[in-house]
Amino acid sequence: MARPKEFDREKVLEQAMLVFWEKGYECASMEDLVGAMGINRGSLYATFGDKRSLHLEALEYFYNTQIEAMLAPLSRPGSKRAAIREIFETTARCACEDGDRRGCMMYNTAVELCPSDKEVSRRVAEGLKRVEACFYNALLEARQNGEIQGDRDPRPLARYLTNSLNGLRVMCMVFEDQATLDDIVNTSLSMLER
């Protein structure tokens, strides 16, 4: 008779996400994963499959927790331009205050694996399209409310913001001074004023 699993699947998945986020796919060893997750190899394989399957699930978990939390201001009532600014400023501030130099797991995965792994590429593209859709919906509302000019097409603006936010997260890995990151935020968001 098989023993029941004695761990919280979501908690161990979060630990795997943190390992992959910090080390990347290739540098994350099975020992790193098993140690962080607090489960044995057999349980890891029985629950998540192989390392690649675990990584893909951790990537989805990253989106559902980290990215959705980052984009949460867009779903609140009120100014959508202010919500977009809040997302960018919080990203820059957290890098300086918290010393968060990991960047974005989606972007890091794209750089490491997309050139050689079509499934990872598809999943990262899907995640980026979901970010774009959040910005797009917010920009539609901002246009309706007169926060951006009525002739502005929200689709390219949403793509621009998605790209700029990813770029900002890369810059946060490199620069530690708030002034540099604030300049990037302000210049990026000036596109909404044109």
N, C-alpha and C positions, 0 to 999 in steps of 0.2 A: 504494500500500500504506500503510495507517494505521500511524503510529508507536505503539509500545507506551507505556503510561503510565509515567512515570519518577518516580513519587512514591508514598509510603506513604499509602494511602487513609485509614487510621485516624488517622494523624498530622495530615493536613490537615483531617480532620473535627473533630479535637480543637481545632485552631486556630480553625476556624469557630465551634465551640461557645463558645470563650472570647470571641470578638468579640460574638456575640449575647448572651452572658451579661452582658458589661460594658455594651454600648450599647443592647440591645434590638433588636427586629426593624426598626422603622422607621428608627432612627438608624444602623444598620449599613449603610454604603454598600458597593457592589460593590468600590470601591477598597480599603476597609478589609478586606474579606474576601479579595480576591486578594492583597493585601499580606501579611496574616497567614498565609494558607495557603501562600504561596510558589509559586503556580501561576498560569497565565494564565487569562483569562476563558474562552477556548475549552475548556480542560481542565476548568474548573469546570462549565461548562454541559454538556459531554459526560459528565462523571462524575456530577454531582448534579442536573442539570436547572436549573431557575430558582432564584432566591433563596428563594422560599417552600419549595420542595422541600428545599433545603439546610437551611433552618431547621428543618423538621419532622424531618429526619434528625439534626440537631444536638441537638434536644430529646430524641430517643430515646437518643442517645449520652450526653447528660447523665444521664439516668436510669440507664443501664447502667454508668456509671462513678462519678459523684458520689453519686447516691442509694444505689446498692447498697453503695458503700464506707461511707457514713454509717450504713447499717442493718446492717452486717456483725456488730456485737456481738450481734445477736439470734440469729444462727445458731451462735454458739459455745455449748459446754456451760456449764452453771452457771445462776446466778440470772438470770431474765428481767427482774425489777424492776431489778436492778443494771445489766443491759445497757441498759434503757430510760433509766435515769439517766445512764449513760455517753454515750449518744447526745445527750441534751439538754445535758449539761455540756460535752462536746467542741464542740458547736455554739457555745455561748456563749463558751467559752474561745478558740476559733479566731478569733472576731470581734475579741476584745480583743488577743490576742497577735499575730495575723497581720495585723490591720487589714483583714480580709476584709469589705468593706462592699457586696458585690454581691448579697447575699441569695440567694434560690433562683431559678434560671433558670425552673423550672416556674411558680413563683408570679409572677415578673415577667412571664412570657409570658401567664399568665392575666389579669393586670390590663391588659396592653397590648392583647391580641388576642382574648380569649374573647368579649367582647361583640359582636364583628363577624365572627368566623371560626369556623364550626361545626366544621371539621376540627381546628383547634387546640384548641377547647374539648373535643372528644372525646378528643384525645390527652392533654391535661392531666388530664382526669377519669380516664382510664385509669391514668395515672401515680400519681395520688393514691389510686386504689383499690388499686394495687399496694403502696403504702406502708401503707395501712390493713390490707391482708391480712398483711403482715409483723408489724405490731403485734398483730393479732388472734391469729395463731398463737402469738406469744410470750405473750400474755395467757392463752390457753387452757392453755398449759403452766404458767404461773405459778399459775393457779387450781388445776390438778391437784396442784401441788407445795405448795399452801398459802401461796403468797406474796401472794395476794389472796383475799379472802373468797369462799367457794364460791357465794354467791348473786349475785355480781357478774356482769353480762352483759358478756362481752368485746367484743361488737360496738360498742355505743355508746362504750365506753372506747377502743377502737381508733380510732374516728372522732374522739373528743376529742383523743387524742394526735397524730393526723395534723394536725388543725387547730392544736393548740398548738405543734407543731414548726414549722409554717409561720409562725405568728405570731411565734415566737421568732426565726426567720430575718429577718423584717421588722424586729423590734426591734433586731436586731444591726446593721442598716443605719443605725440612728439613734443608738443609745446606745453610748458607748465605755467606760463604766465597768463593771467586772466585778460590782460589788455590785448594780446594777440588774438585770443579766441573771441573776445568781444568784437574786435574789428571784423573777423570772419563772419560772425553772426549778423552784425549790422549791414555789412556789404551784401551778404546773401539775401537778407530780408528786404533790402532796398528794391529788389526786383518787384515786390508787391506794390510799390508806390508809383511805378511808371504808368 
